Amino acid sequence: MTTDNLKSQLDKATNYFEKGDYHKALSHFESLKKEQNNFLIHWYLGHTYFKLHKYTKALKEIQKSIELKSKDSLNLNFLGKIYIETNQYDKAVEVFEEALLFDNNNQMVLSNLANINLYLGNIKKSETAMFSFSRIYAVDVLENRFAWNRLVSNSSCRRIR
């Protein structure tokens, strides 16, 4: 497959993904994967499988994407969300904490870490993440119920409460 053809096929697959047609996107990304071992194709496959609630396959594809590119807070945050969906909460905490090593100001990572620790009963760790969030985003989480509710509702852990 030529570079132009690869780009065209990748654009078509991402358009299906962005429109929410995950089955068509999946078909195109799987075809592309046979042609090219590219981190972006695996990244989109991971997200597509996640949208289709196929978490084991999503996990495999995101891990491959990370292997081909590198770890960063975005990929690790998503990996943590997959671990939550597969009830691997301790692994989720580990990767959220690792994600903060790459970007300790990442709002979603802090939110997810606070919420999963709260769910697991690790109140002190949850408070630490909440205070980091509040320090960075200039809100007093303990006194501002709106901010706390927003923090919790934006977290990927909200469905396990």
Buried (B, 14 or more C-beta within 10 A) or exposed (E): EEEEEBEEBBEBBBEBBEEEBBEBBBBBBEEBBEEEEBBBBBBBBBBBBBBBEBBEBBBBBBBBBBEBBEBEBBBBBBBBBBBBBBEBBEBBBBBBBBBBEBBEEBBBBBBBBBBBBBBBEBEEBBBBBBBBBBEEBEBEBEEEEEBBEBBBEEBBBEEEE
